[in-house]
C-alpha cells in the first residue's frame, strides 16, 4: 500500500468512524438527556429520529453531490457540519435546540459515509480495494464496541454533553490529514442533483414519523397529527412517481427488478427495524426501570457486538458454499428467540441469568445474517451498480430504524414499565422472525459458479 493510499484509508476510516460512533452512543445518553433537559419517551424518540430522518433521506443524494462537487469537498463539508452541530448539541440549552441540531448532524452524516467509501473505491483497485474496504469495515465496526461503553462512562463520570463534544477531536484530525493528503478531487461531467427527490423524501419520511411520535400527545384526530401524516404519505407517493420519471433519480427503481435485491431489502427493513428498536428500548429499560448505570446498560450488548464481528466472516464463508437463503432464514429467527427470553425481565434484572443468554442467541443469529444478507443483495446486481446498491441498502436499514423507533409511542402507553417493555419485545421478535420468513420465501440461492461473498459487510447501524 502506497503512502498516499494509506492516508486515504485512514481519512475514510476516521470520517466514517465519527458518524458510526455518534449513532452507537446516543441510546446510552438518552435517559441523562431527559433528566437534564426534560421530556419523556417522545423526547427520546425525537433525539434518535431527528438524526435518522435527514440521514436516511439524504444518504442516496450524497453520491450525486460527490460527483458534482468532488469527494474531498463533500467530505470536508460533512466533517465541518458534523463538528459544528456536535458542539452546539453539547451546549444545548433546551431539548428543542438539541433535536434541531441532531437533524443537522444527520445531514452531515449523510455526506460522510458515501464520500469516504467513494474515496476508497477511486484510490484502490482489485484485491487491494477489497482489502481496504475490509479494513474500513473492521474499524467502523469498532465504533459499535467503543461507542456505548465510552458514552456510558462519560454519562456516569462526567456529562452526556461531552459525548458529543468529543467528536471534535477526530474531526479536527481528519481535516488536518485531508490537507496533508493533497488528494486531487474528481468531478463527473453531465451529472445532476435530484433536489426535488430529496425534498419529497424528507417530507415523506418526516411527516409520518412526526405523526407516529406525537399521536400520543395530541391524538390521531388532531390536525397537528393527521395533516403531517397525510402530507407525508402523499409526498412518498410523489417521490416514487418522480423517481420513475427523473433523468437522474437518487433511487434507481430498476434495481428492484432483481429478485434477491428487492426481497433482500424487504428482509433488511424487518431485520434492521427490529435491531434499532431493540437497541433503543433495552438500554433505556435497563437504566430507567432496572436502575442500571449508563455504563452497565451500555455493556449489556457488548457480547453481541464482539460475537458478530468474530463470527460474521465464518458464516459468510458458509454462505458462499451453501447459499445465503438458509442463513438469512435461521439467523433472524434465532435473534427473535433471543429477544423472546427478555419477556422474563421485571422490575429487577439479573444480567447474567436474564439478559446474557438472550444476548448470546441474538449474537449468533445476527452473525448468521449480516454477511449472507450483503451477499444476496449485492450479488444480485452488477459490479457497476454495487455502490448505489450498497448505499440504498444502508438507507433502507436507517429508514427502518427511524420508523420502528417512532412506533414506540403507539406500542407503549404511559410510562415505561415491565408490561410495556414486554409489548415492545414481542414486536421486536416479530420483526426479526418476519425478516427470516421473507428470506425463506423470497431469496434464491445463486448457481454455485455465480456465488460470491464480499470480503466485507456494512456494520450494523
N, C-alpha and C positions, 0 to 999 in steps of 0.2 A: 504494500500500500504506500503510495507516494505521500509526501508530507502534506501536499495540498488536499489530497483525498482524506487524509486523517483529520485535517482541520474541518473539512466539510462534514464528516461523520460526527465529530464532536459538536459542531454547531447544530446539526439536525437533532441530535440526541438531547442537548440542553434545551432547545426551543420547544420540543415536544414534551420533555420531562416537566416543564413548568405547567403546561395545560393539564397533563395527566395527574400531577401531584395535587393541583387545586381540586380536581374532580374527585380524588380519592380521600381528601382530608375533610371535606365540608360536612359530611354526616356526623362526624365526631364533635364538631364545634356547634352544631345546631342548638342543643339544649342551653349551652352557655350564652349564645346569642340571644335566645328568647328570654333568658333570665335577666340580661342586662338591658336589652332594648324593648322588651315586651313582646306580646303576641303569642299565640298558641300554635297549634298544629298547622293551621293555614299559613301562618307566617313562615314556618319552617319549610313548608312545601314551596312557597314563593322563592325563598333563598336558593333552593335547588333548581326550580323550574325556570326562573328568570334567565339563568345561565344556559339551560338546555334549549330554551325556545330560540334564542338567537344563534347558538352554536349549531343546533340541528337544522335550522332553516337556511343557514348561510354556508355550511361546510362544502356543499356542492358548488357554490358560486366561487369559492376560493381558488379553484383550479383555473377558471377563466380569468380571474383577477391577476394570478401569477403569470399567465400567458400574455396578458395585455401590458401590465406594468413592470413585470420582471419578478422573479422569485425572491431575490435579495430585498428588493423594495418592499414587497408584501410581507416578508418575514420581519423586516425592520419595523414596519408599521404595526404588525401584530404584537411584537415584543414590547414596543413603547406603549401601545394602547393597553396591553395586559398589565404592565408595570404601573402606569398611572392609575388605572382602575383599582388595582390591588391596594395601592397607598390610600386612595380615597375611601375604600371599604374599611381599611384599618383605622381610619379616624371617623367613621360614620357616626353622626350624632343621633340618628334615628333609623328605624328599620326600613322606612320608605326609601331613604337615601341609599342604604345598603343594597336593597333589592334592585334599584335602578342601575347601580354600577356593577351588580352581578350580571345584568344584561349586557353592559358594555364589555365586561370580561368575556362573555360568550362570543361577542362579535370578534374580539381579538383572538380568542382561542380558535375560532373557525379559520383564521388565517394561518395559524402556526403549524398544525399537523400536516395538512396537504402540501404546504410550501416546503416544509422540511423534508418530506418524502420525495417531492419532486426534485429537490436539490440532490438527493442521493441518486435518484434514477438518472439524472443528467450527468453525474460525475463518475459513475461506476458502470461497468458492462459485464455481462456474462456471470460466471461463478462469483466474481468479486462483488457484483451487485447483490446477489442472493445472500452472500456472507455479511455485507454491510447492513442489509435490511434485517437480517437475523440479529446482529448486534444492536441495532436500533430498537428492535422489539424487546430484547432482553433487558436493556437499560430502562426503557419506558415502562416495562412491566414492573421493574423495581419500584417505581413510583407508588404502585398499589401495595407494596410491602412497607415502604418507608412512610408514606403519607399519613395513614391513620395513626400509626404509633407516634410520629412526630407531632401530629395535631393533638393527640391525647395528652402528651407531655406538656405542650405549650398551654393547653386549656387548664390543666391541673396545677401547673407550677408557675405559669406566667400569665398570659392573657390570650383569649381567642383572637384578638386583633393581630397579634404577632404571626398567627398562622398565615395571614395574607401579606403582612409587611415583609416576611422573609422571602417572598417571590422576587423582590427587587435585586437580591444578590445574584442568583443565577441569570436573571435577565441582563444585568449590567455586564456580567462576564461574557455572555453570548454576544451582546452588541459589540463589545471590545474585540472578540475573536472574529466577528464578521469584518471589522476594519482590517485586522491583520491578514485575513484570508485574501482580500483583494480580488474576490471572485468576479469575473466578468458576467454581468447579468444578461439573460436571454429573454427576448420578446418575440412572440409569434405574430406574423402578419395575418391580416384578414380574420381576426378573432374579435368577437363582440361579447358584451356582458349582458346577461339576461336580467336587467334591473326589474322588469315587471314581474318575472317569475319569483325573484327574491322577495318583493313586496307582498305578493299574493301568498307566498309560503309563510312569511312571518305572521300575517293576519290569519291565515288558515290554521296555523298551529296555536297562535296566541289567544284567539277568540274562544275556542272550545276549552282550552286549558284554564283560562280565566273563569269561565262558567263552572267548570268542574270544581275548582278550588273554592270559589266564592258562593256556590249554591247553598253551602251550609250556613252562611251568614245572612243571605238575602232571600233564599228560596227560589225554586225554578220559575215561579210565576212573576218574579221581579224583572222589569226591563233591564236592570243592571246585569242580569244573568242571561236572559234568553236572547237579548239583542246581540251581544258579542258572540254567543253560541251560534246563532243563525248566520251572522255575518262571516264567522269563521268557516262554517260548512260551505257556504256559497263561494268563499274565496278558495277553498280547497278544490271544489268542482272547477272553478275558473282556472286554477293553477294547472290541473290535469289537461284541460282543454287547450290552454296556451302552450303547454309543453309538447302537445301533439302538433301544433302549428308553428311554433317558434323556429326561426332559422338556425339558432344556436342555443338549444334548450339546456338548462342546467340539469335536467333529469331526462336522459335519453330513454324514452319508453320502449324502444325496440329491444333493449336488453332483456326485458321481461318476457320476450318470446321464447327464451331458453328455459326449459322446464326446471332444471336444477337451480338456476339463478333465481327465478321467481319463487319457487317453493322454499328454497334456502332462505330467502329474505323474509318470507312469511314465518318460517321457523325462528329466524332471528328476532322478529318482532315479539313473539311469545316468550322466547328464552331470555332475551336481554331485558324485556319488560319485567319479568319475574326477578331477574338479578338486581335491577335497580330498586324495585320495590322492597326486596328483602334487605339489601344493604342499607336502605333508608330506615325501615321500621325497626329492625333488630337492634341496631346501635342506639336508637332513641329509647326503645323499650328497656334495654339493659341499664341505661342511665336514669331515666325518669321514673320507672316503675320498680326495677330491681335494685336501684341505688348503687350501681357500679360507678366507679370513677371513669372519667373520659378515657384515660389510658387503658384501663382494663376492658372497657367496652370496645375500644379500637383493636385490642389484641384478640378479640373473640374470633375474627375471621382470618387471623394471620396463618393458622394451619391450612386453611383453604387456599390462600394465595400461594403459599410455598408449594403445596401439593400440585396445584395447577401448573406452575412454572416447571416443576420437576417431571411431571407425568405427561404433559401435552405432547412433547416430542415423541414419546413412546407410542402413544395412541395414534399420533399422526402417521407413524410408520405402519402400524397395523391397518390403518385406514387405507394406506396406499396398497396394501396387499389384499385386503378383503373388500374394499369399497367403503364409502362414508355412511351408507344408509343404516347399517346395524348400530354403529356408534352414535349417530345422531338420534337414533330412536331410544336406545337404552340409557344414554348419558343423561338427558333431561329428565327422564322418568326417575332415575336414581337420585338426581338432585332434588326432585319433588318429594321423594320419600324422605330425604334428609330433612326437608322443611316440615314435613308432617310430624316428625319427632318433637318439634317445638310446641305442639299442642299440649304438652305436659307442663309447660312453663307457667308458673303462678307469680304471686307477689314476691316471693324469694326464689332465687335461682342459683342452683349449684352448677357451675360451669362444666366441670369435668364429667358429671353424671347426666345433666340435662341438655347441655348445649354441644359439647365436643363431639359426641357420637354423630349427631346430625350434620355438623360441620364436615366431618370426615367423609360421610356419604355424599354430601354435596360436592366436596372437592374431587372425589373420584368421578362423580357424574359429569362435572364440568370439564375435567381433564379429558374425558372421553369425547366431549362435544366440540371443543374450540377448534382444534386443527382440522378435523373432518368437515366441520361446517365451512371453514375457509376454503378447504379443498373443493368441496362440492360447488360452492358459489363461483369461485374464480376459475375452476376447471371447466365450467360450462360456457365460458366466453373466451374470445381470442386474447392473445397476449397484448395486443394493442389496446384492448378495452379493459385491461386489468386495473389501470389506475382509476378510471371513473367507476368501475365495478366495486373496487375496494372502498372508495370514498362513499359510494351510495350505500354499501352495507354498513359502513360506520355511521352514516346519517340515520339509517333505519334503527340501529341499536340505540342511538341517542334519543330519537323521537319516541321509541318505545318506552324508554325510561321516563321521559317527560310526561307521557300520558298516564302511565301507571302511578307515578308519584302524585299526579293531580287527582287520580281516582281515590286516593286515601280518604279524602273528605266525604266521599259517597259511602265508603265501606265503614269508616269509623264514625260512630255517632256519640258525641260528647267527648269527655277527656279520655286519654289513652288508658286502658285497663287490660287485665289479662283476657277478658272476654273479647274486647275489641281487637286485641292483638291476635287472638286465635282466628278471628274472621279474616284478617289480612293474611295470615299464614296459609289458610285454605285457598285464598285467591292466588297466592304465590305458587303453591304446589300445583294448582290447576293450570296456571300459565306454563309452567315448566313441562308438565305432562302433555299439554296441548302441543308444545313445540316438538315433543317426541312423536306424537300421533301424526302431525303434519309431515314430519320427516319420513315416517314409516310408509305413508300412503303417497307422498309426493316426490321423494328423492329416488333417483335411479342410479345404480352403480354403473360407472362407465366401463367400457370394454377394458380388459387388463392392459392392453397396449397403450390405451389412452389415459390410464390412471396416473395422475401426477399429484403429489402432495407438496405444497410450498414449504420452504425451509423456515417460514415464519408464519405467525398468526397474529392478528391485531390484538393488543391487550384487552382484557375485559374492561369495558368502560361503562 
